[in-house]
Amino acid sequence: MKVSAICIGRAEKLPGKSYKTGINKMPVTGAVLIDENGLLGDKICNRKYHGGPEQAVYVEGGVTLDWWSEQLGRPLEPGTFGENLVIDGLDNRDIAAGDRLVLEGGVILEATSARIPCATFAARMDDPTFPKRYTKALRPGFYCRVIAGGSVMVGEGATSQAFEGERVTIPEMMQHFRKRLSEESRSRFLLAPINARLRAEIEAQ
């Protein structure tokens, strides 16, 4: 696997929206620094739902984006889904909370949660039905916390390290989003290193 694209966004309004968003990300060249809050220079506008240490970096797998390109009948330019990193050779369905991506330059990312589509994503795709389609596909991108920061460059290698404890997959997180979990599933979710906000919601059930 390797890093095939690095994308950052600036604050701007999408057609039909009154607020600014950083979802419209564009690929960049050269090294980009990553710290505990994500990629330096990447604009996060709505910090209630986006950004922060638990959602510092948004990753899409190249295998998944290729699948979406086939489904949509058109190529997807890097950043189309609002992702920060595209990792060639990675299928989002294989990732679970706690799995780590170790980049050649020393950056280490740990998966925390599934990307849940919203109205801003629908506007970005110019399709009000796309969030439902994205959810139904169960191939969501995923957010990561930064275990080790540093610089990242396009073309550098990436390896995955599987979490050794309970596996709660990224598709499973999407499938159960805001649904009451069985006691068995609740126990599994809480034993995994999931996003802190998701953990709080599950503990409150």
N, C-alpha and C positions, 0 to 999 in steps of 0.2 A: 504494500500500500504506500501511497505517497500523497502529499498535499498538492492538489491540482489547482486550487484557487484560494485566495485570501480576499475577503470582501468587507468593506466598511461602508457605513451610510452617513448621510448628512440629514439634518432636520429639514423636511419639506412637506408640503401639503399634497395629498393625492387628489385626483379629480373627484369632486363631490363631497370632500371631507373638509371640515373647518379647522381641524387640529393638525399639528405637525407630527410626523413620524419619521423614524430612521429605518423603516423596513426596506426602502429602495436602495439596496446595497450594490456597490459597484466593485469589480475586481481591481486590485492594485498590484503594482510590481515593487520589487525591493522588499527589504526586511520590515516586519511590523512587530512592535513590542506587545507582549501580552502580560498583564499583571492580574491580580486577583479579581479585578472588576471587568476584565475583558481586553479587547483590542484597543490600543491607544488611538484616538481619532475617530472611533466609531460612536455615533451619536445615539443615545438612548433617550427618548422623549417621555415615555410613560413608565416611570420607575415603580409604579404600583404593581404592574404585571410583568415588566421586562427588566432585564439587567440585574445587577447585584451579584454578590459572590456565588450564589447558588445557580444562577443562570448567566454566567459570565461570558460564555462562548457558545454559539449555536452552530452545530455541525450537521451537515448533510453528507451521506455516502454517495459516491459516484455511481454505484450500482443502482441505488434507489432513484437518483435523478435521471439515469438512462431509462429506467422503467417509466417514469413520469413523462419523459420525452416521447416515448412510444405511445402512451395513453393519450397524450394531448396532440400528437401528430405534428410536433414542431420541436426544434432544439430549445433547450433551456440555457440561457446565458447564466454564468456564475452570478449568484446573488439574487436570482429571480424569486426564490422562496424566502429571502431575507437572511440567508445563512452567512455566517462569518467564514467558515472553512468548508471546503469540499475535499473529501478524502477519497481518492481513486481506489477502487477495489473493495470498498466498504458497503455492506448492505445494512441499512438501519435496523432491519428485523433481527439481526444477530446481536444487538447491543442490549445490555441490561444495566440497571442502576449499579454503580460501583465499578463497572468496566472502565479501564483506562486506555487512553491513546497516548503513546509515548512518541513524541516527535524527535527527529534526528538532532535538532538543535538544542534539545534539553527540556522543552516545554512538556509538561504532563497534564493531561486533562482527564477528569473523572465524570462520567455520565451521571446525571441526577434526575432527569425528568424528560417526558415527551413534550414536543412542541404541540400545543393545542391551537388550532386555527381560529381566527376571529374575523370581525368585520373589516379590519384593516387589511388582513390577508386577502379577503374577498376583493377589496378595492384594488389591491396591488395586482391581482390576477385578472381584474376587470370581469369578474364572474361571481355574482351573488350566491351561486350554488356551490362554489368551489370548496368552502369549508366542510360541507357535508360530504362531498366526494373525497376530500383528503382524509377525513375521519374514517369513512367507510373502508378506505384502502388499507388502513392499519399499517402504514409504512412511514410513520412520522419521523421527522428529524429530531434531534435531541440536544438538550442543554447540558453544559458541563460546568463544574467548578474547576478552578485552576489549582492544581497541586504544586506545580513548579512553574514559575513564570520564565520569561525570556523572550527571545526573538524567533520569529518563524518566517520561512521563505518558501515560495512556490517551488515545488520539485523535491523538497526534502522528504526523506523516508518517514514512515509512520508504522508503528507496530501496536497491536492491541494486547492488553493483559486482562483476562477475565477475572471478575470478582469471585473470590473463593467461597463466599457464603451463599445465602438464599438468593436465587436469581429471580428478579422481577424485571421482565423485559420491557423495553420501550413501547412496543405495540400493546402490551398488557396494561401499561399505565394509561394509554389513550383509551383503551376499551373500557376501563373502569373509572374514568375521570368523573368525579362528582357523583358516583354511584355508591350505594352502601355496600360494603364488602362483607363477605362471609367471615366468620371468625378465623377460619384457616387462612384466607387471603389477607385479612387484616394483620395477622401475625407475621406472615411472610413479608408484607410490605414494610412493616415496622422493623424487621430485622435487617432490611437492606438499607444502604446509605442513600436514600431518596432525598429529593429536594425538601428543605426544612419546612417550607410553606405547605407542601403536600403532606408531610408528616403531621403537622399540626392539625390539618383538616381531618386526617384519618383518626388521630388520637381523640378528636372531639366527637367522633361518631358514637 
